[in-house]
Amino acid sequence: MEGVCSTPKNPNRELNLLACGVMRSSIIAPQPEAGAVGKYVSRNDMVTAQAIRRVVLTQAKTANVGHIGSALSVAEIVAALFGGVLRLTPVGDPDRDRFVLSKGHAAMALYAALFLAGSLTEAQLASYCADGSLLGVHPEHTLPEVDFSTGSLGHGLPFGAGAALAARLQGSPRRVFVLLSDGECNEGSTWEAAMFAAHHRLSALVAIIDVNGQQAFGSTGEVLNLEPLAQRWQAFGWDTTEIDGHDELALKHTIENLDTAAAAPHVIVARTVFGKGVSFMERHLAWHYLPMSDEQYRQALSEIGETW
Amino acid sequence: MRRAFTAALLELAERDRRILLLTADLGFMVLEPFRDRFPERFFNVGVAEQNMVGMATGLAEAGFLPYTYSIAPFAVLRPHEFIRNGPILHRLPVRIVGVGGGFEYGPNGLSHFGLEDVSAMRTQPGITIVAPADRQQAREAILKTWQLPGPVYYRLGKGDRATVPGLDGRFELGRAETLGDGTQALIIAMGPIALEAVAAMEALAARGICCTTMIVSTLNPAPLEDLTRALSHFPVAVTVEAHYVAGGLGSLVCEAVAEGGLRCRVARCGVAVVPRGEIGSQDYLERLYGIGKDAVMETVVRALRLVA
């Protein structure tokens, strides 16, 4: 089993995808036209929020697990990053951009993006949460495409601050993107790293906060008020942008126009909807936990719509 | 031992540009030589131990050899989870330096005592644990372990003056060092409290009780061969550690005896109760909590009586 899952990135991924065409089409386009598999070549423009949502739903349904709401709220953010923003040169290239999914419980969205970008095979994706798989509920660095294991909140920004400091010391152009949850801003370690990054003006560091308003046992407003979140980051010395986290073009535009030679780290406070795209999941805490019934899965997919 | 650390690290840093030194705002009158020689490789991260270890993980992932520095409980206990999810989980060469095990910060109170740092780290199979007995051994240990591929915890004594007579700085990873050749009881010590153990051995010899002292400076990998061989020749072993009795050297020796099927009786000199709030000098507290020379002697005599 491990052999299947730990197989390094297949450089010849088009063939691989053709071979997996039927299964793949069942995920992305449940009823593709005959011969349509030929379209499924991996390109950045395949990594769309809609495709990520479809893959996420299928992973969750196949493994019968939850954490769906968080994976849906980051779909546009992850699509923007993996759809052209991140310089994902081969694993091992020291100048490759680093991505830290600090909110590790949204790993399904990461796996979906890696799959759509051609970095994970159909077989790997299908192994999600299976015995011996390297694709767990939270991402593990044992998977070559994952730089940092996460899952315990509050670790990602310290990892990212170290990675950004390393880039500066090494004179590397690599950037570091850290995707945090809003609930994670409860963690003191997040603010320790925020202070360090601002003090040392780590402008290669970009934090994106998925402000979906839910945390594990309540809404962020009820549990521990974070607002005014953007002003708080600003007060900590970060170059702060507040944005609609479901506007993929705006996200891309914002990220691509960040001044990584500026004198401050960057944070994008991305306002999102928990469970975005599936009406019965939106803003419902239960979808932090619940798996879907067959009927719910069908409805969810139909609400997301077909990719092609 | 602290200054021996700085001196050894300076030597290594001259040879290896990957070496960085991070401190959580401690090291006054200790770390300045490194800071002044390598200002661009020295980071006072502020009073933020979790971020320090998280950042060290990010730095090590990019190829650096970061040393993190603080007082033992702050170095290990505060960021315990970061050590676990950072360098241990990612198998990265972060070096955690914790100063002042046991009661070395005597007047500062329990918050500053290192009484469970070794047991906390010993539960983690993925980190090397080095606890030198004096400054010469500390120097040797640092020079012999700096290239290890995984994380290391160095438990360093605060004092720089006292040396263990006869040890002469000997250190081999995973080995124990032996002093004396008595056959009646084996005294096994960890860290600078070995001075008390050796003093007890000498005082016992004057009373006609001939002991051997074994100094264990590597807790992981444990010197099991050396321990088992020695323990099999003695009816009685007394462990001495400036640490709680659970999980440290005493526990290690009991494990060696039990798993080796040996007939040796073990008595542990360690801190058995939560300090009650009295402060005092290191010597005072070591006497008060039963780990000084007199307590070691009494324990040896009592244990011998039990097996007689």
Interface residues (C-beta under 8 A of the other chain):
Chain A: P94 H141 D147 F148 S149 G151 S152 G154 H155 L157 P158 F159 G160 A161 G162 A163 A164 L165 A166 A167 L169 Q170 S172 V176 G188 S189 E192 A193 M195 F196 H199
Chain B: L20 E40 R41 F43 V45 G46 A48 Q50 N51 V53 G54 M55 A56 T57 G58 L59 A60 E61 A62 G63 F64 P66 E81 F82 N85 G86 L89 H90
